[in-house]
């Protein structure tokens, strides 16, 4: 049984090597800068959970040249202001780039 598994593993490795598949690559990064939340008690038993000033950065990337799955995204938030963008490689070879921005004035 072990020899069959080893033989299958070696065969798979040879096929991958012969076809020249590159290794897929992905990464991400998240940085949070917000503080702790606190609960404020009001009259009549009502509670509100207020969070501190939201602030973060986010990055994500995938590169799999074998499947053609190549994409990335980044975003930055500081309070009510969010900025970011993403890129996506389409099947026809074109690359879609989208940048976005939102705040309490522009939505």
DOGUDO-697598 format. One record per atom (N, C-alpha, C): x, y, z. Coordinates in steps of 0.1 Angstrom, whole numbers, m for minus. Layout:
BEGIN
> X,Y,Z
...
This chain:
BEGIN
> 8,m12,0
> 0,0,0
> 9,13,0
> 19,13,8
> 28,24,9
> 35,26,m4
> 39,15,m10
> 46,16,m23
> 37,22,m34
> 24,18,m34
> 15,24,m44
> 13,39,m42
> 12,43,m29
> 10,57,m26
> 23,65,m30
> 35,59,m28
> 47,66,m32
> 48,66,m47
> 44,56,m54
> 45,55,m68
> 35,66,m74
> 23,67,m69
> 13,77,m73
> 18,91,m71
> 24,93,m59
> 30,107,m56
> 41,110,m66
> 50,101,m68
> 61,104,m78
> 56,106,m92
> 46,99,m96
> 40,101,m109
> 33,114,m110
> 26,118,m100
> 20,132,m100
> 31,143,m101
> 41,141,m93
> 52,151,m93
> 58,152,m107
> 60,141,m114
> 66,141,m127
> 57,148,m137
> 44,145,m136
> 34,152,m145
> 34,167,m143
> 34,171,m131
> 35,185,m128
> 48,191,m133
> 59,184,m131
> 72,189,m136
> 72,190,m152
> 67,180,m158
> 67,179,m173
> 58,190,m179
> 46,193,m173
> 37,203,m178
> 42,217,m174
> 51,218,m165
> 57,231,m161
> 47,240,m153
> 39,234,m145
> 30,242,m137
> 38,250,m127
> 35,263,m126
> 41,272,m116
> 33,270,m103
> 39,274,m93
> 32,273,m80
> 23,285,m79
> 12,283,m73
> 2,294,m71
> 8,303,m59
> 4,315,m59
> 9,325,m49
> m3,333,m44
> m4,334,m31
> m14,343,m26
> m9,349,m13
> m14,361,m10
> m9,368,2
> m20,377,7
> m20,380,19
> m29,390,25
> m23,398,36
> m28,409,39
> m23,418,50
> m35,425,55
> m36,425,69
> m47,433,75
> m40,440,87
> m43,453,88
> m38,461,100
> m50,468,105
> m53,465,118
> m64,472,125
> m58,482,134
> m64,494,134
> m60,505,143
> m71,510,152
> m82,503,153
> m93,508,161
> m91,503,176
> m98,510,185
> m97,507,199
> m108,498,203
> m110,497,216
> m120,489,222
> m134,496,222
> m145,488,221
> m158,494,222
> m162,495,236
> m173,503,238
> m178,504,252
> m193,506,250
> m200,501,260
> m215,501,261
> m220,513,269
> m229,520,263
> m234,532,271
> m249,528,275
> m252,529,288
> m265,526,293
> m273,539,293
> m286,538,288
> m295,550,287
> m307,546,296
> m315,556,298
> m327,554,306
> m336,544,300
> m345,538,307
> m355,528,302
> m348,515,297
> m336,512,302
> m330,500,299
> m324,498,285
> m323,509,278
> m317,509,264
> m302,509,265
> m296,501,257
> m281,501,256
> m276,504,242
> m266,511,240
> m260,513,227
> m245,509,228
> m241,501,218
> m227,497,218
> m219,506,208
> m212,515,214
> m204,525,206
> m190,520,204
> m186,520,191
> m172,516,188
> m163,528,186
> m151,526,189
> m142,537,187
> m140,540,172
> m132,550,168
> m129,554,155
> m124,542,147
> m131,537,136
> m126,526,128
> m115,530,119
> m105,522,119
> m93,525,111
> m86,511,107
> m84,508,94
> m78,496,91
> m72,497,77
> m63,488,73
> m57,486,60
> m59,472,56
> m61,469,44
> m63,455,39
> m57,453,26
> m51,442,24
> m45,439,10
> m47,424,8
> m49,420,m4
> m51,406,m8
> m46,404,m22
> m40,393,m25
> m34,390,m38
> m34,375,m41
> m38,371,m53
> m37,358,m57
> m30,357,m71
> m21,349,m73
> m14,347,m87
> m13,332,m89
> m22,326,m97
> m21,312,m101
> m21,312,m116
> m9,312,m122
> m7,312,m136
> m12,300,m143
> m13,289,m136
> m18,276,m142
> m33,277,m145
> m41,283,m136
> m55,284,m138
> m59,298,m144
> m50,307,m144
> m53,321,m148
> m59,329,m138
> m60,324,m126
> m66,332,m115
> m56,342,m109
> m57,354,m114
> m48,365,m110
> m57,377,m106
> m56,381,m93
> m65,392,m89
> m58,398,m76
> m62,410,m73
> m57,417,m61
> m68,427,m56
> m67,430,m44
> m76,440,m38
> m68,447,m27
> m71,460,m25
> m66,468,m14
> m77,477,m9
> m76,480,4
> m86,490,10
> m80,496,22
> m84,509,24
> m80,516,36
> m92,524,41
> m94,523,54
> m105,530,60
> m100,538,72
> m104,550,73
> m101,559,84
> m114,567,88
> m121,562,98
> m134,568,101
> m144,565,91
> m150,576,85
> m161,574,75
> m155,574,61
> m142,575,59
> m136,575,46
> m130,562,43
> m135,556,31
> m130,543,27
> m125,545,12
> m112,541,10
> m106,541,m3
> m101,528,m7
> m102,524,m19
> m96,511,m23
> m97,508,m38
> m94,496,m41
> m95,492,m55
> m92,477,m56
> m95,472,m68
> m91,459,m71
> m88,457,m86
> m81,447,m89
> m77,443,m103
> m80,428,m105
> m85,426,m117
> m89,412,m121
> m85,409,m135
> m78,398,m137
> m74,394,m151
> m85,386,m156
> m91,391,m167
> m102,385,m174
> m97,373,m183
> m106,364,m186
> m103,353,m195
> m98,357,m209
> m102,368,m214
> m98,373,m227
> m84,380,m227
> m78,380,m215
> m65,386,m214
> m65,401,m209
> m76,407,m209
> m77,421,m204
> m77,421,m189
> m73,433,m184
> m73,434,m169
> m82,445,m165
> m91,442,m156
> m101,452,m151
> m95,458,m139
> m94,471,m138
> m90,479,m127
> m102,487,m122
> m105,487,m109
> m115,495,m103
> m110,501,m91
> m112,514,m90
> m108,522,m78
> m121,528,m72
> m122,528,m59
> m134,533,m53
> m131,542,m41
> m140,551,m38
> m139,560,m27
> m153,563,m21
> m154,563,m8
> m167,566,m2
> m164,573,11
> m173,583,14
> m172,590,27
> m186,594,30
> m188,602,41
> m201,606,46
> m208,616,37
> m200,622,28
> m206,632,19
> m210,626,5
> m201,617,0
> m204,612,m14
> m210,598,m14
> m211,592,m2
> m218,579,m2
> m208,568,m3
